[in-house]
Amino acid sequence: MVTPMLDNQTLDKPGLKRLVEHLIQGGVHGIFLLGTTGEAPSLPYTLRRELIKLTCDQVGGRIPVMVGISDSSPEESILLAEVSSEAGANAVVAAPPYYYSMDQSELVKYYWDLADRLPLPLYLYNMPSHTKIHISIATVQALSKHPNIIGLKDSSGNAVYFNGALHAMKEDAYFSLLVGPEEMMASSVLMGGHGGVNGGANLFPKLYVDLYQAAVDRDLSKVLELQDRVMEISRRIYGVGKTGSSYLQGLKAALKVLGICNDYISSPLGGFEDAEKAQIEEHLKQLH
């Protein structure tokens, strides 16, 4: 889920309520706060805590809420997990600590110790492009033995890696494997994956829910039809800008056009200018 904001310190509270209801009415199976799409690394902790509480209150237990607690300090991760637990969230998600390099043995120890101290179940978060640390399949297997580590969200975009994880974990019925890039969600589910964490579902939740279900049902003709729509969103919404944050700029600009929430993006990033916003508006008409 994106984080609706008015400025660096202020949530767009009416927009947040509209967004949560839009997602639930679209049939999503859960909400993930404070991930990459939620701009977590840029947000002050006061705003993160407020977002967790307001979202959990708005959801009201209707669907599960997962909260990103990634940080370079495990103590900060634990504090955010405690806020999440008190607010009524169901699980937390943590990428490896960035800045210092860690080998796989250090990574196992870090996650094992973290999971021991968390008040909620933990999903591992593989995001090597942003953290410069890759969670190996052997590390996933080792950490799956911890009773409080229940799954992996893989945003590497590496299909060979994800299929390897599926094969390695095929005998573990309780460990969940979710894929980050929405363009890969259907293919990963067809191969036995358990779902996707799709940023585009902020815009068109029912589309992504229907694509997931078509993959579960092995309805290949429907998968092909809906996958084509997903790829058009990727091209027409995420591909408008020329920067590394164009995906987020396009997504938030489109949400504003749809009247769901404000399009402010937290510093050090920034939103689209008027020319790109006009393109997004035109592309949304074409997509509809």
Rosetta blueprint (number, residue, H / E / L):
1 M L
2 V L
3 T L
4 P L
5 M E
6 L E
7 D E
8 N L
9 Q L
10 T E
11 L E
12 D L
13 K H
14 P H
15 G H
16 L H
17 K H
18 R H
19 L H
20 V H
21 E H
22 H H
23 L H
24 I H
25 Q H
26 G L
27 G L
28 V L
29 H L
30 G L
31 I E
32 F E
33 L E
34 L L
35 G L
36 T L
37 T L
38 G L
39 E L
40 A H
41 P H
42 S H
43 L L
44 P L
45 Y H
46 T H
47 L H
48 R H
49 R H
50 E H
51 L H
52 I H
53 K H
54 L H
55 T H
56 C H
57 D H
58 Q H
59 V H
60 G L
61 G L
62 R L
63 I L
64 P L
65 V E
66 M E
67 V E
68 G E
69 I L
70 S L
71 D L
72 S L
73 S L
74 P H
75 E H
76 E H
77 S H
78 I H
79 L H
80 L H
81 A H
82 E H
83 V H
84 S H
85 S H
86 E H
87 A H
88 G L
89 A L
90 N L
91 A E
92 V E
93 V E
94 A E
95 A L
96 P L
97 P L
98 Y L
99 Y L
100 Y L
101 S L
102 M L
103 D L
104 Q H
105 S H
106 E H
107 L H
108 V H
109 K H
110 Y H
111 Y H
112 W H
113 D H
114 L H
115 A H
116 D H
117 R H
118 L L
119 P L
120 L L
121 P L
122 L E
123 Y E
124 L E
125 Y E
126 N E
127 M L
128 P H
129 S H
130 H H
131 T H
132 K L
133 I L
134 H L
135 I L
136 S L
137 I H
138 A H
139 T H
140 V H
141 Q H
142 A H
143 L H
144 S L
145 K L
146 H L
147 P L
148 N L
149 I E
150 I E
151 G E
152 L E
153 K E
154 D E
155 S L
156 S L
157 G L
158 N L
159 A H
160 V H
161 Y H
162 F H
163 N H
164 G H
165 A H
166 L H
167 H H
168 A H
169 M L
170 K L
171 E L
172 D L
173 A L
174 Y L
175 F L
176 S E
177 L E
178 L E
179 V E
180 G L
181 P L
182 E H
183 E H
184 M H
185 M H
186 A H
187 S H
188 S H
189 V H
190 L H
191 M L
192 G L
193 G L
194 H L
195 G E
196 G E
197 V L
198 N L
199 G H
200 G H
201 A H
202 N H
203 L L
204 F L
205 P H
206 K H
207 L H
208 Y H
209 V H
210 D H
211 L H
212 Y H
213 Q H
214 A H
215 A H
216 V H
217 D L
218 R L
219 D L
220 L H
221 S H
222 K H
223 V H
224 L H
225 E H
226 L H
227 Q H
228 D H
229 R H
230 V H
231 M H
232 E H
233 I H
234 S H
235 R H
236 R H
237 I H
238 Y H
239 G L
240 V L
241 G L
242 K L
243 T L
244 G L
245 S L
246 S H
247 Y H
248 L H
249 Q H
250 G H
251 L H
252 K H
253 A H
254 A H
255 L H
256 K H
257 V H
258 L L
259 G L
260 I L
261 C L
262 N L
263 D L
264 Y L
265 I L
266 S L
267 S L
268 P L
269 L L
270 G L
271 G L
272 F L
273 E L
274 D H
275 A H
276 E H
277 K H
278 A H
279 Q H
280 I H
281 E H
282 E H
283 H H
284 L H
285 K H
286 Q H
287 L H
288 H L
